[in-house]
């Protein structure tokens, strides 16, 4: 397993140098700020990749495009076929550039939080979700989501997602690009009058059985799994999708509490044991990228969270090193 730096959006040379100094060699950009109103051209992506990699890191994953690139697809609106064609162009361009991991979500109302004023045990600030508050307030995450359309039934969203995947997966296979689905966050059936799909294990299993395609799998966000039913859900996902080779990369974060109310936290303070989860991932054959995803907001940090991310990535690096040591020295340790 390899530690991946994520949630980069704008190109920043200092951050790339910082990551290399920490020994991080692989990066992911999430909804990168790139020119393009409907799609990203090959030249735009090529120039961006070359610029990033000139600092000694590999750009191995793009996660998410702007919602405006495929909002009509998610909502089943006129114009969705044009958006699918533009999405396919991105897939082909990523394939040409050797960027094989392409993360996506199918949530037009996006990630939802009710507050950023919760605290960890030691006072770092974190986001939280309280279902009762969500029913009476707006999303505290400022993002250009679509909240003007109502889709109150799950089957409509299911059909929209299937229509999308059936159109793009053949192109993904040709391009050697692996579409990596992020779970719905928070994992509840509906937000802002739009039904969600991937809020429970059974729906992931059902869709995997239905689509049965080697280029479709999971961006396994352990935080979202933990929000469902704590440690039990985390290990359920790993146990089922790991042996199938359907975990393409992992968001390694956790929360305290489960739906209807939870708050984010540092690794080791939440619902699951991070060392046990890493061992489980190893046992099911996962050897891909893991990233810390969201992190608490600590004193004096930057907007991206250089301090807290360095702390959490260091934890992951240490746990991985110790796990490798244990594997190589089992006999010695047993004595």
FENBEL-V410702 format. One record per backbone hydrogen bond with DSSP energy under -1.0 kcal/mol. CO is the residue of the C=O (numbers start at 1). NH is the residue of the N-H. Records with the same first field share a line. If there is no record, write none. Layout:
BEGIN
CO: NH + NH
END
This chain:
BEGIN
2: 290
5: 28
8: 30
9: 33
12: 16
13: 17
14: 18
15: 19
16: 20
17: 21
18: 22
19: 24
20: 23
25: 58
26: 5
27: 60
28: 8
29: 63
32: 34
41: 45
42: 46
43: 47
44: 48
45: 49
46: 50
47: 51
48: 52
49: 53
52: 55
53: 56
58: 27
60: 101
61: 29
62: 103
63: 31
66: 69
67: 70
70: 74
71: 75
72: 77
77: 80
79: 83
80: 84
81: 85
82: 86
83: 87
84: 88
85: 89
86: 90
87: 91
88: 92
89: 93
90: 94
91: 95
92: 96
93: 97
94: 99
95: 98
100: 178
101: 62
102: 180
103: 64
104: 182
107: 110
108: 146
113: 140
115: 128
118: 126
120: 123
124: 120
125: 297
126: 118
127: 264
128: 114 + 115
129: 262
130: 134
131: 135
133: 136
143: 145
151: 195
153: 157
154: 158
155: 159
156: 160
157: 161
158: 162
159: 163
160: 164
161: 165
162: 166
163: 167
164: 168
165: 169
168: 172
169: 173
170: 174
171: 175
172: 177
178: 102
179: 217
180: 104
181: 219
185: 112
186: 188
189: 196
191: 194
193: 151
194: 191
197: 199
198: 184
200: 204
201: 205
202: 206
203: 207
204: 208
205: 209
206: 210
207: 211
208: 212
213: 216
215: 179
217: 181
218: 220 + 248 + 249
219: 221
220: 251
221: 225
222: 226
223: 227
225: 229
226: 230
227: 259
230: 234
231: 235
232: 236
233: 237
234: 238
235: 239
236: 240
237: 241
238: 242
241: 246
242: 245
246: 218
249: 220
250: 291
251: 222 + 253
254: 265
255: 271
256: 263
258: 261
260: 131
262: 129
263: 256
266: 269
273: 277
274: 278
275: 279
276: 280
277: 281
278: 282
279: 283
280: 284
281: 286
282: 285
288: 2
289: 250
290: 4
291: 252
297: 125
298: 301
305: 309
306: 310
307: 311
308: 312
309: 313
310: 314
311: 315
312: 316
313: 317
314: 318
315: 319
316: 320
317: 321
318: 322
319: 323
320: 324
321: 325
322: 326
323: 327
324: 328
325: 329
329: 333
330: 334
331: 335
END
